[in-house]
Amino acid sequence: MNTLFGPGVYLDDIERQGYTVIHNALIADLVNDLVADCHRINPHFSLAAIGRLNDLQIDKTVRTDKTYWFDGSSQAQLTYQAIMQSIKTTLNRSFFMGLFDYECHYAKYTQGDFYKKHLDAFKGRSNRVFTTVLYLNTPKQGGELIIYKPKSKEVEITIKPTAGTLVMFESERFTHEVLPAVDERYSIAGWFRKNASISGIIDPPR
């Protein structure tokens, strides 16, 4: 077992409030392996873009973190993706959501890096349904995730990056931001997606 929680931990939260925060979600050995994988591919992180597919662009006024999309090149990546697939199956079985796949990338925030307030999905324009964030290390300062109440400027919850903590929330419902990092911060950002295919053509990830 690579997880330390069962479905009951997050299903009730998601049904009641649309998000969940699971502390110590994964065993420490897997978290350590994922951190080691980040260090392995460290030279290949690239400046994160905003938008999707042909609309991708780099805008340093919006975000300055660096990312590396999972490519299945390590056992740690494969194990994490298998865990997310299991969660996807549970969400589909419990809420009849029709989630189609899961995509994710490592995210690295160094001193001063941030991601301004944004939505991961827009009604009728995206197939991202649930956003996930897994923290891989515990910075002493900075890099907090701020989730806002739906259609409000009021803060719903502030989450301090803590190694092994998994956050999940509805992508269309919650605006959120990452405050500027002080210490280096590693995480995995991911999305459970519906298939927005047209005429039988499967919608690709990213």
Phi, psi and chi 1 to 4 in degrees:
 res  aa     phi    psi   chi1   chi2   chi3   chi4
   1 MET       -  124.8  -75.6  -71.2  -68.4      -
   2 ASN  -100.1   -6.5  -67.6  -65.9      -      -
   3 THR  -110.6  157.4   61.3      -      -      -
   4 LEU  -117.3   21.2  -60.4  173.7      -      -
   5 PHE  -142.7  158.4   64.3   94.6      -      -
   6 GLY  -111.4  172.0      -      -      -      -
   7 PRO   -57.0  -33.0  -24.4   33.8      -      -
   8 GLY   -60.9  -23.6      -      -      -      -
   9 VAL   -65.5  -37.4  171.2      -      -      -
  10 TYR  -111.2  -23.3   59.2   88.6      -      -
  11 LEU   -64.9  -43.2  -68.6  177.1      -      -
  12 ASP   -63.1  -43.1  -70.8  -13.4      -      -
  13 ASP   -60.4  -46.8  -76.7  -11.1      -      -
  14 ILE   -64.3  -41.8  -72.4  173.0      -      -
  15 GLU   -65.6  -38.2 -175.8  172.6   21.5      -
  16 ARG   -81.6  -40.8 -174.4  178.3   70.7 -103.0
  17 GLN  -132.1   -4.6   61.9 -167.0   18.6      -
  18 GLY    85.6    2.2      -      -      -      -
  19 TYR  -154.5  164.2   69.5   89.7      -      -
  20 THR  -148.6  150.3 -172.9      -      -      -
  21 VAL  -127.3  116.1 -179.7      -      -      -
  22 ILE  -113.4  110.7  -52.6  169.7      -      -
  23 HIS   -81.0  146.2  -59.1  -73.2      -      -
  24 ASN    52.2   48.2  -61.1  -49.0      -      -
  25 ALA   -70.9  -35.2      -      -      -      -
  26 LEU  -117.1  156.3  -54.2 -175.1      -      -
  27 ILE   -65.7  148.6   62.5  170.5      -      -
  28 ALA   -59.6  -35.4      -      -      -      -
  29 ASP   -62.1  -40.1  -76.0  -11.0      -      -
  30 LEU   -68.9  -42.1  177.1   55.3      -      -
  31 VAL   -59.4  -43.5  174.7      -      -      -
  32 ASN   -62.9  -39.1  -68.6  -23.3      -      -
  33 ASP   -65.3  -37.2  -72.4  -13.7      -      -
  34 LEU   -68.6  -38.1  -70.6  163.9      -      -
  35 VAL   -63.2  -44.8  171.4      -      -      -
  36 ALA   -60.8  -35.6      -      -      -      -
  37 ASP   -66.2  -38.9 -162.9   42.1      -      -
  38 CYS   -58.8  -43.9  -77.0      -      -      -
  39 HIS   -66.1  -34.5  -67.1  157.1      -      -
  40 ARG   -62.5  -42.9  175.9 -177.2   68.4   87.4
  41 ILE   -99.3   11.6   53.2   89.5      -      -
  42 ASN   -49.4  -43.2 -144.0    1.6      -      -
  43 PRO   -64.5  -14.8  -19.5   32.9      -      -
  44 HIS  -101.5    1.2  -55.0  -67.9      -      -
  45 PHE   -61.3  143.6  -84.9   87.3      -      -
  46 SER  -130.5  156.8   57.6      -      -      -
  47 LEU   -59.7  130.6 -167.3   61.9      -      -
  48 ALA   -70.4  146.5      -      -      -      -
  49 ALA  -108.5  165.4      -      -      -      -
  50 ILE  -115.8  160.5   58.5  173.4      -      -
  51 GLY    92.9 -167.2      -      -      -      -
  52 ARG  -149.4  140.6 -168.1  165.6  174.0   83.4
  53 LEU    52.7 -119.1  -62.1  176.4      -      -
  54 ASN   -72.5  -11.6  -66.2  -28.7      -      -
  55 ASP   -96.9    7.8  -65.3  -34.8      -      -
  56 LEU   -63.1  136.9  -80.0  172.4      -      -
  57 GLN  -154.0  153.9   57.4 -178.9  -49.3      -
  58 ILE   -95.3  127.7  -68.6  173.0      -      -
  59 ASP  -138.3  101.9 -173.5  -18.2      -      -
  60 LYS   -72.8   -6.2  -69.2 -175.7  178.7 -178.8
  61 THR   -82.3  -15.5   66.4      -      -      -
  62 VAL  -102.2  -45.8  175.7      -      -      -
  63 ARG  -152.7  148.7   66.8 -174.9  -60.2 -171.6
  64 THR  -132.3   10.7   56.8      -      -      -
  65 ASP   -74.0  167.1   58.7  -49.0      -      -
  66 LYS  -115.0  146.3  -70.0   81.9  179.6  172.7
  67 THR  -133.0  162.0   61.6      -      -      -
  68 TYR  -146.3  114.5 -177.0   91.0      -      -
  69 TRP   -71.8  139.2  -72.4   88.5      -      -
  70 PHE   -57.4  134.6  -87.4   36.8      -      -
  71 ASP  -127.7    9.4   56.5    7.8      -      -
  72 GLY    71.8   20.5      -      -      -      -
  73 SER   -88.0    4.4   61.3      -      -      -
  74 SER  -144.3  155.9   71.1      -      -      -
  75 GLN   -65.1  -34.1 -175.4   57.6   51.9      -
  76 ALA   -60.1  -44.0      -      -      -      -
  77 GLN   -61.7  -45.7  -69.9 -176.8   32.6      -
  78 LEU   -63.4  -39.7  -64.3  174.2      -      -
  79 THR   -65.1  -44.5  -60.0      -      -      -
  80 TYR   -63.8  -43.0 -176.2   72.1      -      -
  81 GLN   -62.9  -35.9  -72.1  174.8  -48.9      -
  82 ALA   -64.8  -39.0      -      -      -      -
  83 ILE   -62.4  -44.3  -68.7  169.2      -      -
  84 MET   -66.0  -35.3  -67.7  -63.1  107.1      -
  85 GLN   -64.2  -37.1  -69.9  -60.5  -38.1      -
  86 SER   -65.0  -41.9  176.7      -      -      -
  87 ILE   -64.5  -40.0  -68.9  175.2      -      -
  88 LYS   -58.5  -44.5 -177.2 -164.1   76.2  173.0
  89 THR   -61.4  -42.0  -61.7      -      -      -
  90 THR   -65.6  -42.9  -60.5      -      -      -
  91 LEU   -62.5  -42.0  -69.9  171.6      -      -
  92 ASN   -64.5  -42.4  -80.2  -21.9      -      -
  93 ARG   -67.6  -35.1 -175.2 -179.2  -62.2  128.3
  94 SER   -84.9  -37.1  -59.2      -      -      -
  95 PHE  -119.0    2.8  -59.5  126.0      -      -
  96 PHE    52.1   50.8  -52.4  100.5      -      -
  97 MET   -90.3  -19.3  -55.3 -165.4   72.1      -
  98 GLY    68.2   31.4      -      -      -      -
  99 LEU   -63.9  136.1  -60.5  176.2      -      -
 100 PHE  -102.4  -44.4  177.5   69.6      -      -
 101 ASP  -156.6 -175.3   71.4   -5.3      -      -
 102 TYR  -138.3  132.5  179.3   77.1      -      -
 103 GLU  -125.5  149.1   59.3  179.1   -1.6      -
 104 CYS  -158.9  161.2   63.2      -      -      -
 105 HIS  -144.5  155.3   62.1   63.1      -      -
 106 TYR   -71.5  147.1  -71.3  121.5      -      -
 107 ALA  -128.4  132.2      -      -      -      -
 108 LYS  -120.6  124.3  178.1  174.2   69.8  171.1
 109 TYR  -114.0  119.7  -71.4   75.2      -      -
 110 THR  -102.1  177.5   54.0      -      -      -
 111 GLN   -50.9  125.4 -173.1  174.3   32.6      -
 112 GLY    90.8  -13.2      -      -      -      -
 113 ASP   -69.7  148.3  -75.0  -17.9      -      -
 114 PHE  -153.3  170.7   61.1   86.6      -      -
 115 TYR  -142.6  110.8 -164.2  163.7      -      -
 116 LYS   -63.7  167.3  -65.5  -71.8 -170.7 -178.6
 117 LYS   -55.5  130.2 -169.2  175.2  179.4 -179.1
 118 HIS  -162.1  167.7   65.8  -75.8      -      -
 119 LEU  -108.6  146.0  -84.4  172.3      -      -
 120 ASP   -85.7  -12.8  -76.0  -16.8      -      -
 121 ALA  -150.9  154.2      -      -      -      -
 122 PHE  -126.0  138.1  -64.3   91.9      -      -
 123 LYS   -54.2  127.4  -70.1 -174.9 -178.6  -60.7
 124 GLY    77.7   -1.2      -      -      -      -
 125 ARG  -125.8   -0.2  -66.1  176.7   54.1 -164.6
 126 SER  -146.0  156.8  175.9      -      -      -
 127 ASN  -108.7   11.5   54.5    5.0      -      -
 128 ARG   -80.9  125.7  -72.1  176.1  171.0  176.4
 129 VAL  -108.6  -48.1  178.7      -      -      -
 130 PHE  -124.6  133.8  -86.9  103.8      -      -
 131 THR   -96.6  141.0  -61.9      -      -      -
 132 THR  -127.2  145.6   70.2      -      -      -
 133 VAL  -136.1  124.5  179.4      -      -      -
 134 LEU  -114.0  124.1  175.4   73.5      -      -
 135 TYR   -86.5  135.8  -63.9  109.5      -      -
 136 LEU  -104.7  -17.8  -61.2  178.7      -      -
 137 ASN  -142.7  173.6   69.1  -38.5      -      -
 138 THR  -121.0   89.5  -52.9      -      -      -
 139 PRO   -64.2  149.6  -14.7   27.9      -      -
 140 LYS   -72.0  -33.8  -69.2 -178.1  179.0  179.2
 141 GLN  -142.1  151.5  -62.8 -177.0   65.8      -
 142 GLY    78.4  172.3      -      -      -      -
 143 GLY    76.9   19.4      -      -      -      -
 144 GLU   -66.8  147.9  -66.5   87.0   -5.0      -
 145 LEU   -94.7  123.9  173.3   66.0      -      -
 146 ILE  -106.7  120.6  -51.2  -66.0      -      -
 147 ILE  -108.6  127.5  -63.6  177.9      -      -
 148 TYR   -96.2  153.2  -67.7   89.4      -      -
 149 LYS   -62.4  147.2  -66.7 -178.2 -178.6  -62.8
 150 PRO   -55.8  131.6  -26.6   35.7      -      -
 151 LYS    55.4   39.9  -60.4  178.7 -179.0  179.4
 152 SER  -149.8  156.8  171.6      -      -      -
 153 LYS   -92.1    0.0  -64.9 -179.6 -180.0  180.0
 154 GLU   -80.6  137.6 -174.3  178.3  -12.9      -
 155 VAL   -74.2  129.6  173.0      -      -      -
 156 GLU   -82.0  -48.3  171.7   74.0   24.2      -
 157 ILE  -159.8  145.1 -173.9  172.6      -      -
 158 THR  -112.8  126.8  -61.1      -      -      -
 159 ILE  -117.1  119.6  -57.0  164.3      -      -
 160 LYS   -81.9  131.8  177.9  177.8  172.1   54.4
 161 PRO   -59.5  122.8  -18.0   29.6      -      -
 162 THR  -138.7  126.3  -55.1      -      -      -
 163 ALA   -51.6  129.1      -      -      -      -
 164 GLY    91.2   -5.9      -      -      -      -
 165 THR   -82.0  131.2  -65.5      -      -      -
 166 LEU  -113.5  128.3  176.5   65.1      -      -
 167 VAL  -115.4  136.5 -177.6      -      -      -
 168 MET  -133.8  137.1  -66.8 -166.9  -71.0      -
 169 PHE  -153.0  159.0   57.2   89.0      -      -
 170 GLU   -68.3  124.4  -66.2  179.2   26.1      -
 171 SER   -66.7  -37.3  -58.5      -      -      -
 172 GLU   -81.3  -15.8  -72.7 -173.5   -6.8      -
 173 ARG   -96.0  -33.8 -175.6  175.2  175.8 -173.6
 174 PHE  -116.1  114.9  -67.0  102.5      -      -
 175 THR   -72.6  144.9  -55.2      -      -      -
 176 HIS  -154.1  166.1   54.5  -73.7      -      -
 177 GLU  -151.6  160.9   68.5  176.5  -48.7      -
 178 VAL  -112.0  120.5  178.8      -      -      -
 179 LEU   -70.1  156.0  -61.6 -176.2      -      -
 180 PRO   -54.1  135.8  -27.9   36.5      -      -
 181 ALA   -76.7  148.7      -      -      -      -
 182 VAL  -108.9  -53.3  176.8      -      -      -
 183 ASP   -98.2  157.3  -58.0  -47.2      -      -
 184 GLU   -59.3  137.6 -164.7  165.6   64.7      -
 185 ARG  -134.1  126.0  170.3 -167.3 -174.4  -83.9
 186 TYR  -115.9  139.5  -75.0   96.7      -      -
 187 SER  -152.8  174.1   61.2      -      -      -
 188 ILE  -121.0  120.2  -60.6  171.7      -      -
 189 ALA  -102.1  135.5      -      -      -      -
 190 GLY  -148.7  169.1      -      -      -      -
 191 TRP  -144.7  130.2  -62.0  -89.8      -      -
 192 PHE   -83.9  132.7  -67.9  108.3      -      -
 193 ARG  -124.5  150.3  -56.6  164.5   61.5 -115.4
 194 LYS   -92.2  157.0  -72.9 -175.8  177.3  179.3
 195 ASN   -85.3  116.7 -177.8   22.6      -      -
 196 ALA   -99.6   43.9      -      -      -      -
 197 SER   -72.0  153.8   61.0      -      -      -
 198 ILE  -126.5  130.7  -59.3  173.8      -      -
 199 SER    54.1   39.2  -58.9      -      -      -
 200 GLY    81.8   -0.9      -      -      -      -
 201 ILE   -85.9  122.0  -61.4  173.9      -      -
 202 ILE   -72.2  130.0  -65.2  176.4      -      -
 203 ASP   -68.7  125.2 -178.5   53.5      -      -
 204 PRO   -76.7  159.7   29.2  -34.5      -      -
 205 PRO   -70.5  167.0   25.9  -32.9      -      -
 206 ARG    62.1      -  -78.3 -176.7 -100.4  171.6
